[in-house]
Amino acid sequence: MGRVRDAAQVFQHQLFGACAHAPIVPNAMTIMAALPRSTVWQVSDRGRRADGGGFGRWLGARSDAELAALLATRPDLVSPAPTCVDALAARATTRLSLERALNDLDQFALHVIEALVVLPCPVPTGRVQELLAVPAAPLRRCLAELCGHALAFDTGEGWRPAPGLRAAVGEPWLAGRPGRISPEPPPLDVIQNGSREVDHAAATAALRSLRATEGMLSRWGAAPPPVLKSGGLGIRELRKTATSVKVDVRAAVLYTEVARAAGLLAASGWVDGEWLPSRAFDTWREAATRQRWAALVCAWLATTRVPGLVGARDECGRLRGALGAGLDRVDAPRVRSWVLGQLAAVAPGESVSVAAILNRLAWRWPRGQHPLQVMLAETTVEEAALLGLTGLGALSVHGRALVRGGPAAAATALEAILPQPVGYVVLQGDLTAVAPGPLTAELDRELTLAAEVESTGGATVYRFSADSVRRALDAGRSGEDLLVFLEERSRTPVPQPLRYLIGDVARRHGQVRAGTAAAYLRCDDPVLLAEIAADRRAAGLRLRQLAPTVLISASSRADVLTLLRQLGYAPAAESADGALEITRASTRAEDRSGKPVPGVRPGVRSGARPGALSGMRPGVLPVQPGDQPRVQSGVQPAHAPWPAEKRALAAVRVLRSGDA
């Protein structure tokens, strides 16, 4: 029992750090020595943890800026914030933390780590260079990177690996295999394209993404799709909207997810809610083209949601839907930024194959390589083309500006290659309107409301139809308003077929109307109905007269009957077929026998759904009619995480205060 207790104390000391617990008993030394190649640090004869080759002293000598950079690079060391340098050193040398840090290294850095593990410590830089047969400059840069990750440290006499690193690395690949390592990543196979053609194709795709996003959200503002029980968007609504804006389903999924990430789309509620454009959408659609595009691209780069997973099955065999659960992957922003960086590494106008990017991806993260990262890299190339960052497989001028200068520089570069918006169209006799370039925001909005986009490219063709004209009339425009608008914005006279179409649709529009009524009142005496409609005490019923003998109300039938009876009238309820409803008063005798009622289990409240209480999760209260739901289903909006740099600086302040 004593040996077990001592071993438990050693494990507790290793897990939580020496500064948080009392000294370990001296008997633990015998247990520690019996563990071959243990990753637990050695313990001194006084019970305090001995320094692993000077690692703790080296870590304590780091500046605040260096410690903040370390914690930002290895975020698993921040939560919870270490209280002293000893606790940070103990946490940084646990096997799990070391393996996470190794997963973020490229292939050359891993080979340098293996060299430090194989060679006797301390290892001079020249000995590592001799074993790997690499130039001195890339080796020095790699050692500095490993030092910044606290995976290796310089003792002055040479380099040492962090304590416990040998066990985390496993069997070194370098044993007996010197001189086979390249410090550079695999070359990228490129195809030369014209820079002008690349920028033109990317600008066209950028305008198409803006037009599709605005068209989809505008249509959902007029006819909102429902929020599914799973919290997503139905595939039928998505396909219908994609067809209306002339894009395929994969592009529609991307634009939908990016619009939500940018705050342009939100759910009105997670129970019986609808997907609606947000108030930010109104501000976004009024902004300049370059600003609208930059907002979408920034949201795409930062979001952890992966539109490419839509349509795939999850672990339970269910299909993942757009805006639904199961699309978040924490590696997505990092892989997107990395892929764009690889595309920016080649000369302007040169396109890179997906196979070459995947080959370099395997070199960049050899330990963490898995099918998800491959899929993220492939979908990044596809999504960058749909958003207008690339054209013909090459990074555009505004894409390079985004990688090197940020969103503002990218927006400026895009504006320089976009054609100036025009404020006119050319009406033709076949019920079409031709826009010779990108239209101004106001003209494009009004024309999209009254016509359908038939084709895009250098010139956009809009086609008028009875349905499109009726859509404009439903939005509050009149036939005269449409004709005046077209006469002002067209370089040619309004053709006679278009005048006839608008006049015919406007003449028939609204002749038949449909509305909603929760209850009605009918009476053979028009005077009595007029008296009820004029009674101010019944104003809350919002009565409206459809005919001398018919009134309708937005209130329920029960509310109408109750209030009219309180006012002294004697209304009677009428069934759906017009017959008088008869309410029978009935009584029930109370069962005092104690026998269970068939079909009702004991312990279930009368009126409650059988099994509703027994099948509920702990801590979830039942929802009664009229109550607000306590737990909402669906995807809840995630709060923005605290930036890694700020968390690292805060952790350094806590660490320094603990050492003081």
Secondary structure, DSSP 4 states (H G I P E B T S, - for coil): -HHHHHHHHHHHHHHH-GGGSPPPPTTHHHHHHTSTT-SSPPB-TTSSBPPSTTHHHHHHTS-HHHHHHHHHHSGGGTSSPPSSHHHHHHHHTSHHHHHHHHHTS-HHHHHHHHHHHHSPSSB-HHHHHHHHT--HHHHHHHHHHHHHTTSEEE-SSSEEEPTTHHHHH-S-TTTT-TT---SSPPPPPEEE--HHHHHHHHHHHHHHHHHHHHHHHHHHHHSPPBBPTTSSB-HHHHHHHHHHTT--HHHHHHHHHHHHHTTSEEES-SSS-BEEE-HHHHHHHHS-HHHHHHHHHHHHHH--B-GGGTTSB-TTSPBP-TTSSS-B-TTHHHHHHHHHHHHHTSPTTEEE-HHHHHHHHHHHSSSS--HHHHHHHHHHHHHHHHTTSEETTEE-HHHHHHHHH-HHHHHHHHHHHSPPPBS-BEEETTTEEEESSPBPHHHHHHHHHHSEEEE-SSSEEEE--HHHHHHHHHTT--HHHHHHHHHHHBSSPPPHHHHHHHHHHHHHTTSS-----SEEEE-S-HHHHHHHHH-GGGGGG--EEEETTEEEESS-HHHHHHHHHHTT-----B-TTSPBP-PPP-------S-PPPTT--TTPPTTSPTTTTTTSPTT-PPPPTTSPPSS--SPPPPPPPPPHHHHHHHHHHHHHHHH-
